[in-house]
């Protein structure tokens, strides 16, 4: 007898989780005056938290201090209107 796979409820597959997780950082950088390199570096910071700001900044050709300031301003400081 072959074991049957458990069926997951709709919306619990990996693609859906990935889309939900991707919406958070993309929404955070939307509407800000960022270069393509800065935006890519910020999304890289979000996707790979085990890497340092220096590693990511070097990879994307962005100033580490600027990247760190953007990260804290966009992701760690509460949004104020």
Backbone bond lengths (Angstrom), bond angles and torsions (degrees), N, CA, C in turn:
res aa  C-N    CA-C-N  psi(-1)  N-CA   C-N-CA  omega(-1)  CA-C   N-CA-C  phi
1 X - - - 1.448 - - 1.530 108.56 -
2 X 1.304 115.36 130.96 1.450 121.52 -177.53 1.528 110.32 -91.71
3 X 1.351 118.41 132.96 1.467 119.38 179.88 1.530 110.76 -69.28
4 X 1.311 116.55 144.61 1.454 121.12 179.95 1.522 109.49 -95.33
5 X 1.299 114.92 144.73 1.453 120.41 178.40 1.520 109.99 -76.94
6 X 1.307 115.65 143.21 1.460 119.99 177.59 1.523 109.05 -74.39
7 X 1.302 115.66 134.17 1.464 120.27 178.44 1.525 108.88 -86.29
8 X 1.328 116.64 127.99 1.459 121.02 177.52 1.518 109.65 -86.56
9 X 1.322 116.68 146.72 1.460 118.91 176.80 1.529 110.87 -63.49
10 X 1.314 116.70 156.87 1.466 120.68 179.82 1.519 109.62 -58.10
11 X 1.326 115.69 139.33 1.457 120.45 178.68 1.509 114.20 90.99
12 X 1.328 118.70 4.75 1.458 121.58 -178.51 1.523 112.72 -112.56
13 X 1.299 117.71 12.91 1.455 118.71 178.84 1.527 109.77 -82.79
14 X 1.315 116.88 166.12 1.458 122.04 -175.09 1.527 112.09 -61.35
15 X 1.317 117.92 -39.17 1.460 120.32 -178.74 1.523 111.07 -63.07
16 X 1.309 117.50 -41.36 1.462 121.09 -179.76 1.521 110.34 -66.76
17 X 1.330 118.26 -43.04 1.473 121.53 177.49 1.515 109.85 -61.14
18 X 1.321 116.77 -41.76 1.458 121.21 179.93 1.526 110.52 -63.03
19 X 1.323 117.30 -42.81 1.461 120.61 179.77 1.526 110.94 -64.18
20 X 1.336 117.44 -41.05 1.458 119.72 178.73 1.517 110.77 -65.73
21 X 1.320 117.85 -41.70 1.457 121.90 -179.37 1.524 110.71 -67.85
22 X 1.316 117.25 -33.43 1.461 121.01 -178.99 1.521 112.08 -72.60
23 X 1.297 117.69 -26.51 1.461 120.76 -176.27 1.525 112.05 -67.12
24 X 1.311 118.26 -31.96 1.461 121.41 -176.67 1.521 112.18 -63.83
25 X 1.336 120.07 -57.22 1.460 118.45 -178.44 1.525 113.47 -68.50
26 X 1.312 117.45 -32.73 1.462 120.39 179.70 1.521 109.57 -65.86
27 X 1.320 117.47 -41.34 1.465 120.74 178.39 1.523 110.74 -66.72
28 X 1.325 117.79 -33.92 1.464 121.35 -178.67 1.525 112.09 -68.06
29 X 1.322 118.40 -35.87 1.463 120.69 -178.14 1.527 112.62 -88.85
30 X 1.316 116.92 -13.07 1.460 120.47 -179.61 1.533 109.61 -68.10
31 X 1.304 116.16 137.64 1.452 120.32 176.25 1.517 114.25 87.85
32 X 1.311 118.26 1.13 1.462 121.73 177.99 1.523 108.74 -106.49
33 X 1.314 115.75 149.73 1.459 121.40 -179.07 1.529 109.04 -81.38
34 X 1.332 116.27 86.88 1.461 122.15 -177.61 1.519 110.04 -121.92
35 X 1.316 115.01 148.13 1.459 118.74 173.14 1.522 108.24 -77.43
36 X 1.304 115.74 166.70 1.466 119.90 177.78 1.523 110.23 -61.99
37 X 1.331 117.23 -39.98 1.459 121.05 179.64 1.528 111.31 -64.60
38 X 1.334 116.98 -41.35 1.472 120.35 178.52 1.520 110.92 -64.79
39 X 1.323 115.91 -44.16 1.472 120.15 179.50 1.534 110.80 -62.31
40 X 1.329 116.66 -44.11 1.469 120.58 178.91 1.520 110.89 -63.52
41 X 1.319 116.55 -41.01 1.463 120.39 -179.91 1.530 111.03 -65.54
42 X 1.325 117.40 -41.38 1.464 120.23 178.53 1.525 111.58 -63.45
43 X 1.319 116.40 -42.59 1.464 119.35 178.30 1.527 110.80 -67.04
44 X 1.322 116.76 -33.95 1.467 121.15 175.82 1.521 110.38 -65.47
45 X 1.338 117.40 -40.39 1.472 121.47 176.80 1.528 110.18 -59.81
46 X 1.314 115.75 -41.48 1.461 120.65 -179.47 1.529 111.34 -68.11
47 X 1.333 115.53 -39.53 1.469 120.50 -175.33 1.528 112.75 -79.27
48 X 1.329 117.66 -28.68 1.473 120.68 -177.03 1.525 110.21 -128.20
49 X 1.327 117.39 75.15 1.470 120.26 -176.99 1.527 113.91 -67.43
50 X 1.321 118.35 -10.75 1.464 120.78 -179.85 1.525 112.18 -82.42
51 X 1.332 117.65 -9.48 1.463 120.98 178.27 1.526 110.00 -93.81
52 X 1.332 116.63 154.28 1.462 120.48 -179.31 1.520 110.29 -84.71
53 X 1.342 115.02 161.99 1.461 119.81 176.40 1.524 110.14 -60.20
54 X 1.317 117.29 -37.62 1.464 120.96 -179.24 1.529 111.10 -63.14
55 X 1.326 117.20 -44.92 1.476 120.71 178.55 1.528 111.06 -59.18
56 X 1.324 115.43 -47.77 1.461 120.25 -176.77 1.523 110.80 -68.81
57 X 1.333 117.43 -42.33 1.462 120.98 178.97 1.520 111.00 -61.28
58 X 1.326 116.79 -41.95 1.462 120.92 179.01 1.524 110.91 -64.61
59 X 1.316 116.62 -42.07 1.463 121.25 179.65 1.521 111.89 -60.26
60 X 1.333 116.73 -39.84 1.465 120.83 -174.62 1.529 113.44 -98.31
61 X 1.327 117.53 -1.21 1.461 120.47 179.47 1.513 113.75 70.77
62 X 1.337 115.86 36.74 1.459 121.95 -178.32 1.530 107.89 -116.21
63 X 1.326 116.51 150.15 1.457 121.37 175.48 1.534 109.47 -67.12
64 X 1.334 117.08 130.17 1.456 120.93 -177.32 1.525 112.47 -60.14
65 X 1.321 117.59 -42.53 1.462 120.59 -179.23 1.532 110.96 -63.82
66 X 1.310 116.51 -41.62 1.470 120.71 178.21 1.526 110.59 -63.85
67 X 1.326 116.34 -43.54 1.465 120.63 178.74 1.525 110.61 -60.82
68 X 1.314 116.17 -44.31 1.465 120.59 -178.86 1.526 110.41 -64.99
69 X 1.327 118.07 -42.12 1.464 120.92 178.09 1.527 111.15 -62.60
70 X 1.332 116.03 -44.22 1.464 119.83 178.10 1.522 110.91 -61.04
71 X 1.329 116.98 -44.05 1.461 121.68 -179.25 1.525 110.47 -58.01
72 X 1.325 116.31 -50.13 1.463 119.35 -178.23 1.521 111.78 -67.47
73 X 1.327 117.62 -37.66 1.464 120.39 179.51 1.522 112.38 -68.07
74 X 1.327 117.36 -40.08 1.464 120.25 -174.23 1.525 114.25 -88.73
75 X 1.337 117.29 -34.82 1.469 118.93 -172.52 1.521 114.64 -109.54
76 X 1.319 118.36 -24.63 1.459 118.72 -174.30 1.529 113.73 -109.10
77 X 1.317 118.61 -22.42 1.441 121.55 177.51 1.516 108.18 -87.71
78 X 1.338 116.84 132.27 1.470 118.11 179.10 1.523 111.21 -60.06
79 X 1.315 115.45 142.92 1.452 121.98 -179.28 1.524 109.35 -69.02
80 X 1.319 115.74 128.32 1.469 120.99 178.83 1.504 109.56 -119.38
81 X 1.314 116.12 139.37 1.479 120.50 176.70 1.496 109.81 -103.26
